[in-house]
Amino acid sequence: MAKTQPFDDTILEKIQALQEKYAAMGQDLSSYLDGLLYADYLTYWDYINLDTLLSLQHPITPIPDETIFIIYHQITELYFKLSLHELEQLQGKGSVAGQEILKRVRRVNRYFEALTHSFDIMVDGMDQEQFLKFRMSLLPASGFQSAQYRMIEIRCTSFDRLLKEGAREVHANHQANQLAELFDSIYWKAGAVELASGKKTLTLKQFEAKYDQILLDLAKGAFDTNLRRQWNGLPEAEKNPELREELRWLDVNVNINWPLSHYKSAVRYLQRNPEDIAATGGTNWQKYLPPRFQKRIFYPELWSQEELNEWGKGWVAKEIFGKK
């Protein structure tokens, strides 16, 4: 039997602290120590539920590259969840300091930059002919139905900035009790209508049935705590250039770079002359995806009139930020 060493004072102090902790909760430390004694060591695969994670890909066709399509979209949703994790921490508090906003926004920017840069993995790594075969089996599902992306938008800006372009200025001073009335004017609902008739697609109807109330409730809850409100509510001394730049980059990442990545993919796989192939959800992607048409801008107060006029025309990121 191995020779045991007496506990040093540090270990004894920790045991005493644990005793006090569990006693305060009316619990017996000895029972918890028994559990620790017989518990197995934690493994990496158990901690991250690796076997479950790797079992979540269920292609509905035998076409090999459908697996790439599924995995990439699952990765996308995980990055969206990370972004929401940062925004929720900001908006779960009352007053938030500029430095705290800076830290969280910088993280969200990193997540979106990783997403944008990695989109080429799917665009260039998936066989075009395979995609055009299995995509018809996905009807009417569409990436349009990503509720987490809509949640990010709602948490990032005031609700008027998410309305169709002609309605934004009219409702710039909207009140919380008007959100239900304004919800039907949100921009994304115009992106899933039938090309010929203008009627709602099944894709949109499914999305509305599952998420409309959830998203409306979120908009009401974020009315006073969305990121634009938090920025505008900061003392002038905390509206420093570094934070301004990160918020501008957030605008570019979410409203230009990410939609353009999808546009690039749609052009690659769906563009045909003289006629384009409709997206799986029936979305009119030629008008819905390009930022220059939608002109979604979270923080118009942070951009010059020239920058607003040129929004999404390709030079904003390069010329304004000096990034290639």
VOPAGU-2260 file (C-alpha; in pm, 1 decimal, decimal comma):
REM VOPAGU-2260
SITE   aa  ch    i         X         Y         Z
SITE  MET   A    0       0,0       0,0       0,0
SITE  ALA   A    1     135,2     338,3     -99,1
SITE  LYS   A    2     251,9     551,4     187,4
SITE  THR   A    3      24,3     852,8     238,9
SITE  GLN   A    4     144,0    1198,0     322,8
SITE  PRO   A    5     -28,5    1419,7     580,7
SITE  PHE   A    6    -236,9    1705,3     443,3
SITE  ASP   A    7     -57,8    2036,1     430,5
SITE  ASP   A    8    -226,7    2348,5     562,3
SITE  THR   A    9    -347,3    2456,2     216,0
SITE  ILE   A   10    -549,3    2137,7     166,3
SITE  LEU   A   11    -692,9    2158,1     516,8
SITE  GLU   A   12    -796,6    2520,0     456,8
SITE  LYS   A   13    -977,9    2419,7     137,4
SITE  ILE   A   14   -1158,3    2135,1     314,9
SITE  GLN   A   15   -1263,8    2376,7     587,7
SITE  ALA   A   16   -1390,3    2623,8     327,4
SITE  LEU   A   17   -1588,7    2345,1     157,3
SITE  GLN   A   18   -1731,8    2240,3     493,5
SITE  GLU   A   19   -1855,3    2594,7     551,9
SITE  LYS   A   20   -1995,8    2621,8     199,9
SITE  TYR   A   21   -2201,4    2303,3     221,8
SITE  ALA   A   22   -2305,3    2365,8     582,9
SITE  ALA   A   23   -2452,5    2700,7     475,7
SITE  MET   A   24   -2673,2    2508,1     231,0
SITE  GLY   A   25   -2769,0    2245,3     487,3
SITE  GLN   A   26   -2563,0    1984,0     305,6
SITE  ASP   A   27   -2324,0    1718,8     432,6
SITE  LEU   A   28   -1973,2    1758,0     291,1
SITE  SER   A   29   -1894,3    1393,8     360,6
SITE  SER   A   30   -2163,0    1278,3     118,8
SITE  TYR   A   31   -2024,9    1498,5    -157,5
SITE  LEU   A   32   -1674,7    1366,7     -91,4
SITE  ASP   A   33   -1808,1    1011,5    -126,6
SITE  GLY   A   34   -1950,9    1110,4    -464,5
SITE  LEU   A   35   -1618,4    1258,0    -569,8
SITE  LEU   A   36   -1434,5     945,1    -454,8
SITE  TYR   A   37   -1639,1     714,6    -676,6
SITE  ALA   A   38   -1693,2     946,1    -971,9
SITE  ASP   A   39   -1499,8     868,9   -1289,4
SITE  TYR   A   40   -1254,3    1115,5   -1441,7
SITE  LEU   A   41   -1401,2    1360,3   -1690,3
SITE  THR   A   42   -1306,6    1302,6   -2054,2
SITE  TYR   A   43   -1292,7    1548,3   -2342,7
SITE  TRP   A   44   -1550,6    1355,2   -2545,4
SITE  ASP   A   45   -1798,0    1342,6   -2259,4
SITE  TYR   A   46   -1750,6    1706,7   -2167,0
SITE  ILE   A   47   -1838,6    1836,9   -2516,3
SITE  ASN   A   48   -2083,1    1553,9   -2592,6
SITE  LEU   A   49   -1871,7    1461,4   -2892,7
SITE  ASP   A   50   -2054,5    1141,5   -2985,5
SITE  THR   A   51   -2387,7    1325,9   -2984,0
SITE  LEU   A   52   -2242,9    1616,5   -3181,7
SITE  LEU   A   53   -2104,0    1389,2   -3452,2
SITE  SER   A   54   -2435,4    1205,4   -3478,4
SITE  LEU   A   55   -2640,2    1516,2   -3563,7
SITE  GLN   A   56   -2583,9    1505,1   -3939,5
SITE  HIS   A   57   -2869,3    1329,1   -4116,1
SITE  PRO   A   58   -2860,2    1375,4   -4494,3
SITE  ILE   A   59   -3190,6    1304,7   -4664,1
SITE  THR   A   60   -3031,7    1202,9   -4995,2
SITE  PRO   A   61   -2740,8     968,5   -5081,6
SITE  ILE   A   62   -2550,0    1255,7   -5243,1
SITE  PRO   A   63   -2214,5    1287,0   -5057,0
SITE  ASP   A   64   -2173,2    1665,7   -5048,6
SITE  GLU   A   65   -2502,0    1714,1   -4867,7
SITE  THR   A   66   -2305,3    1632,0   -4552,0
SITE  ILE   A   67   -2081,1    1935,5   -4612,6
SITE  PHE   A   68   -2389,0    2152,9   -4650,0
SITE  ILE   A   69   -2540,0    2030,5   -4323,2
SITE  ILE   A   70   -2221,3    2058,4   -4117,1
SITE  TYR   A   71   -2141,7    2408,4   -4238,3
SITE  HIS   A   72   -2487,9    2534,3   -4148,9
SITE  GLN   A   73   -2463,1    2373,7   -3806,9
SITE  ILE   A   74   -2129,2    2551,0   -3755,3
SITE  THR   A   75   -2296,5    2875,2   -3860,9
SITE  GLU   A   76   -2570,0    2834,7   -3601,5
SITE  LEU   A   77   -2310,3    2768,0   -3331,0
SITE  TYR   A   78   -2133,3    3093,2   -3419,2
SITE  PHE   A   79   -2469,3    3269,3   -3405,8
SITE  LYS   A   80   -2520,5    3120,5   -3060,3
SITE  LEU   A   81   -2181,6    3257,3   -2951,7
SITE  SER   A   82   -2278,9    3601,4   -3081,9
SITE  LEU   A   83   -2608,7    3592,2   -2895,3
SITE  HIS   A   84   -2423,3    3480,6   -2583,0
SITE  GLU   A   85   -2222,2    3804,7   -2592,1
SITE  LEU   A   86   -2521,5    4027,9   -2667,4
SITE  GLU   A   87   -2736,0    3863,8   -2400,3
SITE  GLN   A   88   -2468,7    3932,9   -2138,2
SITE  LEU   A   89   -2475,7    4300,7   -2230,6
SITE  GLN   A   90   -2851,4    4327,6   -2237,4
SITE  GLY   A   91   -2914,9    4128,6   -1924,0
SITE  LYS   A   92   -2775,6    4417,5   -1722,7
SITE  GLY   A   93   -2894,8    4768,3   -1652,6
SITE  SER   A   94   -2633,8    5032,2   -1718,5
SITE  VAL   A   95   -2336,0    4902,2   -1917,9
SITE  ALA   A   96   -1999,6    5076,4   -1945,6
SITE  GLY   A   97   -1845,7    5151,7   -2283,2
SITE  GLN   A   98   -1551,0    4918,5   -2217,8
SITE  GLU   A   99   -1787,7    4627,7   -2153,1
SITE  ILE   A  100   -1971,7    4698,3   -2479,4
SITE  LEU   A  101   -1637,5    4718,4   -2660,4
SITE  LYS   A  102   -1528,4    4378,1   -2530,1
SITE  ARG   A  103   -1851,3    4205,2   -2631,3
SITE  VAL   A  104   -1884,8    4371,3   -2972,6
SITE  ARG   A  105   -1524,7    4286,5   -3054,1
SITE  ARG   A  106   -1601,4    3920,1   -2986,0
SITE  VAL   A  107   -1912,1    3924,9   -3204,7
SITE  ASN   A  108   -1703,8    4077,0   -3482,3
SITE  ARG   A  109   -1453,1    3794,2   -3453,0
SITE  TYR   A  110   -1730,4    3537,8   -3481,5
SITE  PHE   A  111   -1874,9    3698,1   -3793,9
SITE  GLU   A  112   -1533,5    3741,9   -3951,5
SITE  ALA   A  113   -1464,4    3372,3   -3894,6
SITE  LEU   A  114   -1799,9    3289,2   -4053,8
SITE  THR   A  115   -1742,6    3511,7   -4354,1
SITE  HIS   A  116   -1390,5    3384,7   -4418,0
SITE  SER   A  117   -1495,8    3023,1   -4377,5
SITE  PHE   A  118   -1788,5    3049,9   -4616,4
SITE  ASP   A  119   -1550,7    2972,4   -4901,0
SITE  ILE   A  120   -1515,0    2625,1   -4751,5
SITE  MET   A  121   -1870,2    2555,0   -4853,8
SITE  VAL   A  122   -1869,9    2762,2   -5172,8
SITE  ASP   A  123   -1550,1    2608,4   -5309,9
SITE  GLY   A  124   -1565,9    2275,0   -5129,3
SITE  MET   A  125   -1904,6    2154,5   -5247,6
SITE  ASP   A  126   -1960,5    2007,4   -5593,2
SITE  GLN   A  127   -2199,0    2224,9   -5790,7
SITE  GLU   A  128   -2374,8    1941,8   -5970,0
SITE  GLN   A  129   -2423,2    1752,8   -5644,1
SITE  PHE   A  130   -2570,9    2061,8   -5480,3
SITE  LEU   A  131   -2814,7    2121,9   -5764,3
SITE  LYS   A  132   -2936,4    1764,3   -5719,9
SITE  PHE   A  133   -2984,9    1744,4   -5343,9
SITE  ARG   A  134   -3111,7    2101,2   -5298,0
SITE  MET   A  135   -3452,2    2012,0   -5438,7
SITE  SER   A  136   -3494,8    1760,8   -5157,2
SITE  LEU   A  137   -3467,2    2045,5   -4905,5
SITE  LEU   A  138   -3783,1    2227,6   -5013,8
SITE  PRO   A  139   -3918,6    2441,2   -4854,6
SITE  ALA   A  140   -3640,3    2467,3   -4591,7
SITE  SER   A  141   -3407,8    2764,6   -4630,4
SITE  GLY   A  142   -3129,9    2946,0   -4446,1
SITE  PHE   A  143   -3379,2    3231,6   -4447,6
SITE  GLN   A  144   -3538,7    3045,7   -4155,7
SITE  SER   A  145   -3245,7    3103,3   -3918,4
SITE  ALA   A  146   -3415,7    3255,0   -3615,9
SITE  GLN   A  147   -3084,8    3312,4   -3436,6
SITE  TYR   A  148   -2973,4    3550,7   -3710,8
SITE  ARG   A  149   -3296,6    3747,7   -3664,9
SITE  MET   A  150   -3234,0    3753,2   -3290,1
SITE  ILE   A  151   -2887,8    3899,1   -3348,2
SITE  GLU   A  152   -3039,0    4173,4   -3564,1
SITE  ILE   A  153   -3302,9    4255,4   -3302,5
SITE  ARG   A  154   -3043,7    4273,7   -3024,5
SITE  CYS   A  155   -2803,9    4486,5   -3231,4
SITE  THR   A  156   -3024,7    4780,3   -3321,5
SITE  SER   A  157   -3352,5    4962,3   -3272,7
SITE  PHE   A  158   -3652,4    4804,0   -3443,3
SITE  ASP   A  159   -3701,7    5085,4   -3695,0
SITE  ARG   A  160   -3366,9    4995,3   -3855,8
SITE  LEU   A  161   -3503,5    4648,7   -3940,2
SITE  LEU   A  162   -3809,2    4774,3   -4125,6
SITE  LYS   A  163   -3831,5    4795,4   -4502,0
SITE  GLU   A  164   -3627,9    5089,6   -4623,3
SITE  GLY   A  165   -3920,5    5324,8   -4687,3
SITE  ALA   A  166   -4060,1    5276,4   -4335,9
SITE  ARG   A  167   -3744,8    5339,0   -4132,7
SITE  GLU   A  168   -3738,5    5716,6   -4110,4
SITE  VAL   A  169   -4115,1    5736,3   -4064,0
SITE  HIS   A  170   -4093,9    5517,8   -3753,9
SITE  ALA   A  171   -3758,5    5637,1   -3619,5
SITE  ASN   A  172   -3927,6    5749,7   -3297,4
SITE  HIS   A  173   -4149,6    5444,7   -3252,5
SITE  GLN   A  174   -4260,0    5333,9   -2908,1
SITE  ALA   A  175   -4262,5    4986,7   -2755,5
SITE  ASN   A  176   -4641,3    4961,1   -2784,0
SITE  GLN   A  177   -4611,4    4999,5   -3164,1
SITE  LEU   A  178   -4386,9    4695,7   -3219,1
SITE  ALA   A  179   -4668,6    4450,3   -3289,0
SITE  GLU   A  180   -4809,6    4686,3   -3551,0
SITE  LEU   A  181   -4467,1    4738,3   -3711,9
SITE  PHE   A  182   -4369,3    4372,2   -3713,7
SITE  ASP   A  183   -4530,3    4297,9   -4051,4
SITE  SER   A  184   -4311,1    4568,9   -4205,4
SITE  ILE   A  185   -3986,4    4403,2   -4103,2
SITE  TYR   A  186   -3754,2    4373,1   -4401,2
SITE  TRP   A  187   -3706,1    3996,4   -4409,2
SITE  LYS   A  188   -4073,4    3925,2   -4477,8
SITE  ALA   A  189   -4033,6    4082,4   -4821,1
SITE  GLY   A  190   -3750,5    3839,1   -4893,9
SITE  ALA   A  191   -3967,3    3525,9   -4896,0
SITE  VAL   A  192   -4252,3    3600,2   -5129,8
SITE  GLU   A  193   -4338,2    3420,0   -5450,8
SITE  LEU   A  194   -4165,0    3580,0   -5745,2
SITE  ALA   A  195   -4470,7    3583,4   -5967,9
SITE  SER   A  196   -4761,3    3652,4   -5732,5
SITE  GLY   A  197   -4595,2    3833,1   -5442,3
SITE  LYS   A  198   -4770,7    3598,8   -5198,7
SITE  LYS   A  199   -4598,6    3456,9   -4891,8
SITE  THR   A  200   -4399,9    3139,9   -4958,6
SITE  LEU   A  201   -4445,0    2829,8   -4748,4
SITE  THR   A  202   -4095,2    2902,0   -4616,6
SITE  LEU   A  203   -4215,3    3231,9   -4471,6
SITE  LYS   A  204   -4540,9    3085,3   -4342,0
SITE  GLN   A  205   -4350,7    2811,4   -4156,7
SITE  PHE   A  206   -4109,9    3065,6   -4009,8
SITE  GLU   A  207   -4386,8    3299,5   -3896,8
SITE  ALA   A  208   -4581,0    3017,7   -3731,2
SITE  LYS   A  209   -4280,2    2900,3   -3531,3
SITE  TYR   A  210   -4096,4    3223,1   -3451,2
SITE  ASP   A  211   -4305,7    3538,1   -3497,6
SITE  GLN   A  212   -4424,1    3556,4   -3137,1
SITE  ILE   A  213   -4079,7    3466,8   -3001,7
SITE  LEU   A  214   -3913,6    3738,7   -3209,7
SITE  LEU   A  215   -4180,1    3996,2   -3124,8
SITE  ASP   A  216   -4137,7    3922,8   -2753,6
SITE  LEU   A  217   -3760,5    3961,0   -2795,0
SITE  ALA   A  218   -3808,4    4294,6   -2972,1
SITE  LYS   A  219   -4023,5    4416,9   -2683,6
SITE  GLY   A  220   -3769,0    4298,0   -2428,7
SITE  ALA   A  221   -3480,5    4458,2   -2619,4
SITE  PHE   A  222   -3659,0    4788,2   -2682,2
SITE  ASP   A  223   -3458,9    4972,5   -2415,0
SITE  THR   A  224   -3154,0    4744,5   -2411,2
SITE  ASN   A  225   -3061,1    4682,0   -2774,3
SITE  LEU   A  226   -2705,8    4770,4   -2866,7
SITE  ARG   A  227   -2796,3    5090,2   -3049,4
SITE  ARG   A  228   -2984,0    5218,0   -2742,8
SITE  GLN   A  229   -2691,8    5126,8   -2521,6
SITE  TRP   A  230   -2448,5    5309,5   -2747,9
SITE  ASN   A  231   -2661,4    5622,3   -2770,3
SITE  GLY   A  232   -2714,4    5616,6   -2393,9
SITE  LEU   A  233   -2344,4    5621,3   -2310,4
SITE  PRO   A  234   -2184,3    5935,1   -2167,1
SITE  GLU   A  235   -1996,9    6119,9   -2441,5
SITE  ALA   A  236   -1666,5    6044,0   -2270,8
SITE  GLU   A  237   -1725,7    5671,1   -2322,6
SITE  LYS   A  238   -1810,1    5701,5   -2691,7
SITE  ASN   A  239   -1445,0    5665,6   -2782,0
SITE  PRO   A  240   -1309,1    5607,6   -3134,8
SITE  GLU   A  241   -1224,0    5244,6   -3063,4
SITE  LEU   A  242   -1581,5    5156,6   -2972,8
SITE  ARG   A  243   -1718,0    5356,4   -3266,1
SITE  GLU   A  244   -1494,8    5160,9   -3502,0
SITE  GLU   A  245   -1599,5    4824,4   -3360,7
SITE  LEU   A  246   -1967,0    4915,6   -3398,4
SITE  ARG   A  247   -1903,9    5023,8   -3756,7
SITE  TRP   A  248   -1733,1    4692,5   -3821,2
SITE  LEU   A  249   -2027,8    4512,1   -3668,8
SITE  ASP   A  250   -2250,7    4693,9   -3918,1
SITE  VAL   A  251   -2025,3    4587,6   -4204,6
SITE  ASN   A  252   -1983,5    4229,2   -4085,5
SITE  VAL   A  253   -2352,9    4159,1   -4029,7
SITE  ASN   A  254   -2508,0    4376,3   -4301,2
SITE  ILE   A  255   -2252,6    4366,9   -4584,1
SITE  ASN   A  256   -1994,1    4090,4   -4556,7
SITE  TRP   A  257   -2225,1    3813,2   -4438,2
SITE  PRO   A  258   -2503,9    3877,7   -4695,6
SITE  LEU   A  259   -2242,5    3913,2   -4971,1
SITE  SER   A  260   -2097,4    3574,6   -4878,6
SITE  HIS   A  261   -2441,7    3427,0   -4934,7
SITE  TYR   A  262   -2482,2    3623,5   -5255,3
SITE  LYS   A  263   -2152,3    3486,3   -5382,8
SITE  SER   A  264   -2273,5    3135,5   -5304,7
SITE  ALA   A  265   -2609,9    3194,5   -5472,0
SITE  VAL   A  266   -2444,4    3330,4   -5785,3
SITE  ARG   A  267   -2208,7    3033,8   -5795,6
SITE  TYR   A  268   -2479,2    2770,4   -5759,6
SITE  LEU   A  269   -2801,8    2932,5   -5876,2
SITE  GLN   A  270   -2714,8    3191,2   -6141,4
SITE  ARG   A  271   -2807,3    3083,7   -6491,5
SITE  ASN   A  272   -2844,6    3281,2   -6811,4
SITE  PRO   A  273   -3089,5    3378,3   -6932,0
SITE  GLU   A  274   -3287,7    3259,5   -6629,0
SITE  ASP   A  275   -3188,3    3221,9   -6263,5
SITE  ILE   A  276   -3274,2    2922,8   -6049,4
SITE  ALA   A  277   -3496,9    3010,4   -5755,7
SITE  ALA   A  278   -3362,9    2950,3   -5405,2
SITE  THR   A  279   -3502,5    2654,5   -5211,9
SITE  GLY   A  280   -3731,3    2871,5   -5001,1
SITE  GLY   A  281   -3859,5    3062,6   -5301,4
SITE  THR   A  282   -3674,7    3372,7   -5181,1
SITE  ASN   A  283   -3608,1    3636,9   -5443,0
SITE  TRP   A  284   -3237,3    3621,5   -5359,0
SITE  GLN   A  285   -3131,0    3855,1   -5640,3
SITE  LYS   A  286   -3304,6    4141,9   -5460,2
SITE  TYR   A  287   -3295,4    4009,5   -5104,9
SITE  LEU   A  288   -2924,8    3935,2   -5055,1
SITE  PRO   A  289   -2731,0    4231,9   -5206,5
SITE  PRO   A  290   -2674,6    4496,1   -4933,2
SITE  ARG   A  291   -2705,3    4779,7   -5184,9
SITE  PHE   A  292   -3074,2    4693,1   -5228,3
SITE  GLN   A  293   -3167,2    4633,9   -4865,9
SITE  LYS   A  294   -2937,4    4897,5   -4714,0
SITE  ARG   A  295   -2972,6    4750,1   -4368,0
SITE  ILE   A  296   -2768,7    4974,7   -4140,0
SITE  PHE   A  297   -2771,2    4932,1   -3763,9
SITE  TYR   A  298   -2597,0    5257,8   -3669,4
SITE  PRO   A  299   -2662,2    5526,3   -3934,3
SITE  GLU   A  300   -2535,5    5792,3   -3694,0
SITE  LEU   A  301   -2184,9    5645,2   -3721,7
SITE  TRP   A  302   -2161,6    5683,3   -4100,4
SITE  SER   A  303   -2121,6    5985,4   -4326,7
SITE  GLN   A  304   -2382,7    6057,1   -4592,6
SITE  GLU   A  305   -2140,2    5945,9   -4863,1
SITE  GLU   A  306   -2081,9    5615,3   -4684,6
SITE  LEU   A  307   -2456,4    5562,5   -4647,6
SITE  ASN   A  308   -2509,5    5635,6   -5016,7
SITE  GLU   A  309   -2237,5    5387,0   -5116,3
SITE  TRP   A  310   -2353,5    5118,6   -4873,1
SITE  GLY   A  311   -2279,2    4770,5   -4998,9
SITE  LYS   A  312   -2116,7    4874,4   -5324,5
SITE  GLY   A  313   -1796,8    4694,2   -5242,2
SITE  TRP   A  314   -1561,0    4966,8   -5134,0
SITE  VAL   A  315   -1678,0    5033,7   -4779,8
SITE  ALA   A  316   -1462,6    4774,3   -4604,5
SITE  LYS   A  317   -1156,6    4844,6   -4818,3
SITE  GLU   A  318   -1165,6    5223,1   -4843,5
SITE  ILE   A  319   -1311,3    5311,2   -4504,1
SITE  PHE   A  320   -1121,7    5059,6   -4296,3
SITE  GLY   A  321    -815,4    5001,4   -4511,2
SITE  LYS   A  322    -875,0    4624,4   -4506,6
SITE  LYS   A  323    -844,8    4404,3   -4810,7
